[in-house]
Amino acid sequence: MRTKLAFLALLAASLLIATAVGPAAAQETTQLRGQIVNGTEGAEPPGELGVLMLITGGDGQLAGTGQTQADAEGRFVFDDVAVLEGAEYTVSVEHGSVFYSVSITAGELSEELTLSVYETTKDASIIHVERHVMVIAGVDKDGQRASAIEFVRLNNPSDSTLLPDLTNVEQISFLRFSLPPDASDLNVQSNLPGGDIASIGTGFALTSPVVPGPHTIDFSYVFPYEDETLAYRQSLVQGADFFQVLVPERIPDMSVTSLEAAEPVNIQGTSYRAYQGEDFPPGQGLQLEITGLPLPGVWARFSNSVTEGRFWQIAIPSALAATLIGMLLWGLFRGYKTESAVPGQQTTSRGVNAAERAAVVQSVAALDQQFEAGNIPGEEYSRQRRELMARVLHPTAETEGGQK
């Protein structure tokens, strides 16, 4: 319904523009003839249908419109069609709640145009996925988020149009695709007629009709990960002759263990490691396991955890318990004093004051970040870290003179 209303709104706007433009002076015109045929075997001719023509200029702007009526045998004629160099002429009709279009250039106006329409089906099993490729586009290790793009090439080899029906739960009549857990920022592009995107289960569905012939769909998204391994069910509801995952070479440890390794792939100067499988029946899918996802450094992981609610759910009760224990121990030790081992001297432990402790903690964090970035050798990192931690964890003892 949304697609139909949008089409009618476009038609109304186009007619207003056409009225404003008007015929150009000394403009060459011609006659555009065509016929609507029903491509479904054994189906009746489509009958008298309204036909719309949109003319798009070489600059991409709407240059004109036309409207006519087909006769009982599907024949139609547009008179006085402006011949515009570089323009595209799109002729459209609606049949069975589906819009069908065909586009030609100015040089093809003299040829009779054939516009095919089809009867509809709600059986999604007619769809055949030839190739499905998932590309890991990038990874933000500090945020533990990855972005991916999936490219799907499918075909409707039948002579019927798949018309989705989301109200019929007993029969799958629409295209479905799975996503990693908690995926977001979904963006879908295709050459299918207009439709909606519906969230279903662990993925999404397309309500676009699928007319006979080949089609392409691509969709991008972002997904989070907590560990270096992410596993989820890649459903492949429509099946796939060929399924492939491409991982950038710049992420050396990442791999896909649930698929076979193949020859590397180079796309526009970027090298990818390839993992693939073949002949997946509809609905079988696979357990997709991506390993070697980069994790942030120790300090970044701590900072991320502090900002999460789970940290505070644990940290606040723990801090309260530690405070109560500290108060109890303080009370006990206040009532207990040992005698000095040497008369006339008192041995005390010199603790690290708060300012010094804070400075040491900051130094340790900076040292960790340098090591994670590869700016300091491992042995030097270990030595410096031991020295810094010793200043906090192992304060020295000193002897203060004075009589008791």
Secondary structure as a PSIPRED ss2 file (coil, helix, strand):
# PSIPRED VFORMAT (PSIPRED V4.0)

   1 M C   1.000  0.000  0.000
   2 R H   0.000  1.000  0.000
   3 T H   0.000  1.000  0.000
   4 K H   0.000  1.000  0.000
   5 L H   0.000  1.000  0.000
   6 A H   0.000  1.000  0.000
   7 F H   0.000  1.000  0.000
   8 L H   0.000  1.000  0.000
   9 A H   0.000  1.000  0.000
  10 L H   0.000  1.000  0.000
  11 L H   0.000  1.000  0.000
  12 A H   0.000  1.000  0.000
  13 A H   0.000  1.000  0.000
  14 S H   0.000  1.000  0.000
  15 L H   0.000  1.000  0.000
  16 L H   0.000  1.000  0.000
  17 I H   0.000  1.000  0.000
  18 A H   0.000  1.000  0.000
  19 T H   0.000  1.000  0.000
  20 A H   0.000  1.000  0.000
  21 V H   0.000  1.000  0.000
  22 G C   1.000  0.000  0.000
  23 P C   1.000  0.000  0.000
  24 A C   1.000  0.000  0.000
  25 A C   1.000  0.000  0.000
  26 A C   1.000  0.000  0.000
  27 Q C   1.000  0.000  0.000
  28 E C   1.000  0.000  0.000
  29 T E   0.000  0.000  1.000
  30 T E   0.000  0.000  1.000
  31 Q E   0.000  0.000  1.000
  32 L E   0.000  0.000  1.000
  33 R E   0.000  0.000  1.000
  34 G E   0.000  0.000  1.000
  35 Q E   0.000  0.000  1.000
  36 I E   0.000  0.000  1.000
  37 V E   0.000  0.000  1.000
  38 N E   0.000  0.000  1.000
  39 G C   1.000  0.000  0.000
  40 T C   1.000  0.000  0.000
  41 E C   1.000  0.000  0.000
  42 G C   1.000  0.000  0.000
  43 A C   1.000  0.000  0.000
  44 E C   1.000  0.000  0.000
  45 P C   1.000  0.000  0.000
  46 P C   1.000  0.000  0.000
  47 G C   1.000  0.000  0.000
  48 E C   1.000  0.000  0.000
  49 L C   1.000  0.000  0.000
  50 G E   0.000  0.000  1.000
  51 V E   0.000  0.000  1.000
  52 L E   0.000  0.000  1.000
  53 M E   0.000  0.000  1.000
  54 L E   0.000  0.000  1.000
  55 I E   0.000  0.000  1.000
  56 T E   0.000  0.000  1.000
  57 G C   1.000  0.000  0.000
  58 G C   1.000  0.000  0.000
  59 D C   1.000  0.000  0.000
  60 G C   1.000  0.000  0.000
  61 Q C   1.000  0.000  0.000
  62 L E   0.000  0.000  1.000
  63 A E   0.000  0.000  1.000
  64 G E   0.000  0.000  1.000
  65 T E   0.000  0.000  1.000
  66 G E   0.000  0.000  1.000
  67 Q E   0.000  0.000  1.000
  68 T E   0.000  0.000  1.000
  69 Q E   0.000  0.000  1.000
  70 A C   1.000  0.000  0.000
  71 D C   1.000  0.000  0.000
  72 A C   1.000  0.000  0.000
  73 E C   1.000  0.000  0.000
  74 G C   1.000  0.000  0.000
  75 R E   0.000  0.000  1.000
  76 F E   0.000  0.000  1.000
  77 V E   0.000  0.000  1.000
  78 F E   0.000  0.000  1.000
  79 D E   0.000  0.000  1.000
  80 D E   0.000  0.000  1.000
  81 V E   0.000  0.000  1.000
  82 A E   0.000  0.000  1.000
  83 V C   1.000  0.000  0.000
  84 L C   1.000  0.000  0.000
  85 E C   1.000  0.000  0.000
  86 G C   1.000  0.000  0.000
  87 A C   1.000  0.000  0.000
  88 E E   0.000  0.000  1.000
  89 Y E   0.000  0.000  1.000
  90 T E   0.000  0.000  1.000
  91 V E   0.000  0.000  1.000
  92 S E   0.000  0.000  1.000
  93 V E   0.000  0.000  1.000
  94 E E   0.000  0.000  1.000
  95 H E   0.000  0.000  1.000
  96 G C   1.000  0.000  0.000
  97 S C   1.000  0.000  0.000
  98 V E   0.000  0.000  1.000
  99 F E   0.000  0.000  1.000
 100 Y E   0.000  0.000  1.000
 101 S E   0.000  0.000  1.000
 102 V E   0.000  0.000  1.000
 103 S E   0.000  0.000  1.000
 104 I E   0.000  0.000  1.000
 105 T E   0.000  0.000  1.000
 106 A H   0.000  1.000  0.000
 107 G H   0.000  1.000  0.000
 108 E H   0.000  1.000  0.000
 109 L C   1.000  0.000  0.000
 110 S C   1.000  0.000  0.000
 111 E C   1.000  0.000  0.000
 112 E C   1.000  0.000  0.000
 113 L E   0.000  0.000  1.000
 114 T E   0.000  0.000  1.000
 115 L E   0.000  0.000  1.000
 116 S E   0.000  0.000  1.000
 117 V E   0.000  0.000  1.000
 118 Y C   1.000  0.000  0.000
 119 E C   1.000  0.000  0.000
 120 T E   0.000  0.000  1.000
 121 T E   0.000  0.000  1.000
 122 K C   1.000  0.000  0.000
 123 D C   1.000  0.000  0.000
 124 A H   0.000  1.000  0.000
 125 S H   0.000  1.000  0.000
 126 I H   0.000  1.000  0.000
 127 I C   1.000  0.000  0.000
 128 H E   0.000  0.000  1.000
 129 V E   0.000  0.000  1.000
 130 E E   0.000  0.000  1.000
 131 R E   0.000  0.000  1.000
 132 H E   0.000  0.000  1.000
 133 V E   0.000  0.000  1.000
 134 M E   0.000  0.000  1.000
 135 V E   0.000  0.000  1.000
 136 I E   0.000  0.000  1.000
 137 A E   0.000  0.000  1.000
 138 G E   0.000  0.000  1.000
 139 V E   0.000  0.000  1.000
 140 D E   0.000  0.000  1.000
 141 K C   1.000  0.000  0.000
 142 D C   1.000  0.000  0.000
 143 G C   1.000  0.000  0.000
 144 Q C   1.000  0.000  0.000
 145 R E   0.000  0.000  1.000
 146 A E   0.000  0.000  1.000
 147 S E   0.000  0.000  1.000
 148 A E   0.000  0.000  1.000
 149 I E   0.000  0.000  1.000
 150 E E   0.000  0.000  1.000
 151 F E   0.000  0.000  1.000
 152 V E   0.000  0.000  1.000
 153 R E   0.000  0.000  1.000
 154 L E   0.000  0.000  1.000
 155 N E   0.000  0.000  1.000
 156 N E   0.000  0.000  1.000
 157 P C   1.000  0.000  0.000
 158 S C   1.000  0.000  0.000
 159 D C   1.000  0.000  0.000
 160 S C   1.000  0.000  0.000
 161 T E   0.000  0.000  1.000
 162 L E   0.000  0.000  1.000
 163 L C   1.000  0.000  0.000
 164 P C   1.000  0.000  0.000
 165 D C   1.000  0.000  0.000
 166 L C   1.000  0.000  0.000
 167 T C   1.000  0.000  0.000
 168 N C   1.000  0.000  0.000
 169 V C   1.000  0.000  0.000
 170 E C   1.000  0.000  0.000
 171 Q C   1.000  0.000  0.000
 172 I C   1.000  0.000  0.000
 173 S C   1.000  0.000  0.000
 174 F C   1.000  0.000  0.000
 175 L E   0.000  0.000  1.000
 176 R E   0.000  0.000  1.000
 177 F E   0.000  0.000  1.000
 178 S E   0.000  0.000  1.000
 179 L C   1.000  0.000  0.000
 180 P C   1.000  0.000  0.000
 181 P C   1.000  0.000  0.000
 182 D C   1.000  0.000  0.000
 183 A C   1.000  0.000  0.000
 184 S E   0.000  0.000  1.000
 185 D E   0.000  0.000  1.000
 186 L E   0.000  0.000  1.000
 187 N E   0.000  0.000  1.000
 188 V E   0.000  0.000  1.000
 189 Q E   0.000  0.000  1.000
 190 S E   0.000  0.000  1.000
 191 N C   1.000  0.000  0.000
 192 L C   1.000  0.000  0.000
 193 P C   1.000  0.000  0.000
 194 G C   1.000  0.000  0.000
 195 G C   1.000  0.000  0.000
 196 D C   1.000  0.000  0.000
 197 I E   0.000  0.000  1.000
 198 A E   0.000  0.000  1.000
 199 S E   0.000  0.000  1.000
 200 I E   0.000  0.000  1.000
 201 G C   1.000  0.000  0.000
 202 T C   1.000  0.000  0.000
 203 G E   0.000  0.000  1.000
 204 F E   0.000  0.000  1.000
 205 A E   0.000  0.000  1.000
 206 L E   0.000  0.000  1.000
 207 T C   1.000  0.000  0.000
 208 S C   1.000  0.000  0.000
 209 P C   1.000  0.000  0.000
 210 V E   0.000  0.000  1.000
 211 V C   1.000  0.000  0.000
 212 P C   1.000  0.000  0.000
 213 G E   0.000  0.000  1.000
 214 P E   0.000  0.000  1.000
 215 H E   0.000  0.000  1.000
 216 T E   0.000  0.000  1.000
 217 I E   0.000  0.000  1.000
 218 D E   0.000  0.000  1.000
 219 F E   0.000  0.000  1.000
 220 S E   0.000  0.000  1.000
 221 Y E   0.000  0.000  1.000
 222 V E   0.000  0.000  1.000
 223 F E   0.000  0.000  1.000
 224 P E   0.000  0.000  1.000
 225 Y C   1.000  0.000  0.000
 226 E C   1.000  0.000  0.000
 227 D C   1.000  0.000  0.000
 228 E C   1.000  0.000  0.000
 229 T C   1.000  0.000  0.000
 230 L E   0.000  0.000  1.000
 231 A E   0.000  0.000  1.000
 232 Y E   0.000  0.000  1.000
 233 R E   0.000  0.000  1.000
 234 Q E   0.000  0.000  1.000
 235 S C   1.000  0.000  0.000
 236 L C   1.000  0.000  0.000
 237 V C   1.000  0.000  0.000
 238 Q C   1.000  0.000  0.000
 239 G C   1.000  0.000  0.000
 240 A E   0.000  0.000  1.000
 241 D E   0.000  0.000  1.000
 242 F E   0.000  0.000  1.000
 243 F E   0.000  0.000  1.000
 244 Q E   0.000  0.000  1.000
 245 V E   0.000  0.000  1.000
 246 L E   0.000  0.000  1.000
 247 V E   0.000  0.000  1.000
 248 P E   0.000  0.000  1.000
 249 E C   1.000  0.000  0.000
 250 R C   1.000  0.000  0.000
 251 I C   1.000  0.000  0.000
 252 P C   1.000  0.000  0.000
 253 D C   1.000  0.000  0.000
 254 M C   1.000  0.000  0.000
 255 S E   0.000  0.000  1.000
 256 V E   0.000  0.000  1.000
 257 T C   1.000  0.000  0.000
 258 S C   1.000  0.000  0.000
 259 L C   1.000  0.000  0.000
 260 E E   0.000  0.000  1.000
 261 A E   0.000  0.000  1.000
 262 A E   0.000  0.000  1.000
 263 E E   0.000  0.000  1.000
 264 P E   0.000  0.000  1.000
 265 V E   0.000  0.000  1.000
 266 N E   0.000  0.000  1.000
 267 I E   0.000  0.000  1.000
 268 Q C   1.000  0.000  0.000
 269 G C   1.000  0.000  0.000
 270 T E   0.000  0.000  1.000
 271 S E   0.000  0.000  1.000
 272 Y E   0.000  0.000  1.000
 273 R E   0.000  0.000  1.000
 274 A E   0.000  0.000  1.000
 275 Y E   0.000  0.000  1.000
 276 Q E   0.000  0.000  1.000
 277 G E   0.000  0.000  1.000
 278 E E   0.000  0.000  1.000
 279 D E   0.000  0.000  1.000
 280 F E   0.000  0.000  1.000
 281 P C   1.000  0.000  0.000
 282 P C   1.000  0.000  0.000
 283 G C   1.000  0.000  0.000
 284 Q C   1.000  0.000  0.000
 285 G C   1.000  0.000  0.000
 286 L E   0.000  0.000  1.000
 287 Q E   0.000  0.000  1.000
 288 L E   0.000  0.000  1.000
 289 E E   0.000  0.000  1.000
 290 I E   0.000  0.000  1.000
 291 T E   0.000  0.000  1.000
 292 G C   1.000  0.000  0.000
 293 L C   1.000  0.000  0.000
 294 P C   1.000  0.000  0.000
 295 L C   1.000  0.000  0.000
 296 P C   1.000  0.000  0.000
 297 G C   1.000  0.000  0.000
 298 V H   0.000  1.000  0.000
 299 W H   0.000  1.000  0.000
 300 A H   0.000  1.000  0.000
 301 R H   0.000  1.000  0.000
 302 F H   0.000  1.000  0.000
 303 S H   0.000  1.000  0.000
 304 N H   0.000  1.000  0.000
 305 S H   0.000  1.000  0.000
 306 V H   0.000  1.000  0.000
 307 T C   1.000  0.000  0.000
 308 E C   1.000  0.000  0.000
 309 G H   0.000  1.000  0.000
 310 R H   0.000  1.000  0.000
 311 F H   0.000  1.000  0.000
 312 W H   0.000  1.000  0.000
 313 Q H   0.000  1.000  0.000
 314 I H   0.000  1.000  0.000
 315 A H   0.000  1.000  0.000
 316 I H   0.000  1.000  0.000
 317 P H   0.000  1.000  0.000
 318 S H   0.000  1.000  0.000
 319 A H   0.000  1.000  0.000
 320 L H   0.000  1.000  0.000
 321 A H   0.000  1.000  0.000
 322 A H   0.000  1.000  0.000
 323 T H   0.000  1.000  0.000
 324 L H   0.000  1.000  0.000
 325 I H   0.000  1.000  0.000
 326 G H   0.000  1.000  0.000
 327 M H   0.000  1.000  0.000
 328 L H   0.000  1.000  0.000
 329 L H   0.000  1.000  0.000
 330 W H   0.000  1.000  0.000
 331 G H   0.000  1.000  0.000
 332 L H   0.000  1.000  0.000
 333 F H   0.000  1.000  0.000
 334 R H   0.000  1.000  0.000
 335 G C   1.000  0.000  0.000
 336 Y C   1.000  0.000  0.000
 337 K C   1.000  0.000  0.000
 338 T C   1.000  0.000  0.000
 339 E C   1.000  0.000  0.000
 340 S C   1.000  0.000  0.000
 341 A C   1.000  0.000  0.000
 342 V C   1.000  0.000  0.000
 343 P C   1.000  0.000  0.000
 344 G C   1.000  0.000  0.000
 345 Q E   0.000  0.000  1.000
 346 Q E   0.000  0.000  1.000
 347 T E   0.000  0.000  1.000
 348 T E   0.000  0.000  1.000
 349 S E   0.000  0.000  1.000
 350 R C   1.000  0.000  0.000
 351 G C   1.000  0.000  0.000
 352 V C   1.000  0.000  0.000
 353 N C   1.000  0.000  0.000
 354 A H   0.000  1.000  0.000
 355 A H   0.000  1.000  0.000
 356 E H   0.000  1.000  0.000
 357 R H   0.000  1.000  0.000
 358 A H   0.000  1.000  0.000
 359 A H   0.000  1.000  0.000
 360 V H   0.000  1.000  0.000
 361 V H   0.000  1.000  0.000
 362 Q H   0.000  1.000  0.000
 363 S H   0.000  1.000  0.000
 364 V H   0.000  1.000  0.000
 365 A H   0.000  1.000  0.000
 366 A H   0.000  1.000  0.000
 367 L H   0.000  1.000  0.000
 368 D H   0.000  1.000  0.000
 369 Q H   0.000  1.000  0.000
 370 Q H   0.000  1.000  0.000
 371 F H   0.000  1.000  0.000
 372 E H   0.000  1.000  0.000
 373 A C   1.000  0.000  0.000
 374 G C   1.000  0.000  0.000
 375 N C   1.000  0.000  0.000
 376 I C   1.000  0.000  0.000
 377 P C   1.000  0.000  0.000
 378 G H   0.000  1.000  0.000
 379 E H   0.000  1.000  0.000
 380 E H   0.000  1.000  0.000
 381 Y H   0.000  1.000  0.000
 382 S H   0.000  1.000  0.000
 383 R H   0.000  1.000  0.000
 384 Q H   0.000  1.000  0.000
 385 R H   0.000  1.000  0.000
 386 R H   0.000  1.000  0.000
 387 E H   0.000  1.000  0.000
 388 L H   0.000  1.000  0.000
 389 M H   0.000  1.000  0.000
 390 A H   0.000  1.000  0.000
 391 R H   0.000  1.000  0.000
 392 V H   0.000  1.000  0.000
 393 L H   0.000  1.000  0.000
 394 H C   1.000  0.000  0.000
 395 P C   1.000  0.000  0.000
 396 T C   1.000  0.000  0.000
 397 A E   0.000  0.000  1.000
 398 E E   0.000  0.000  1.000
 399 T E   0.000  0.000  1.000
 400 E E   0.000  0.000  1.000
 401 G E   0.000  0.000  1.000
 402 G C   1.000  0.000  0.000
 403 Q C   1.000  0.000  0.000
 404 K C   1.000  0.000  0.000
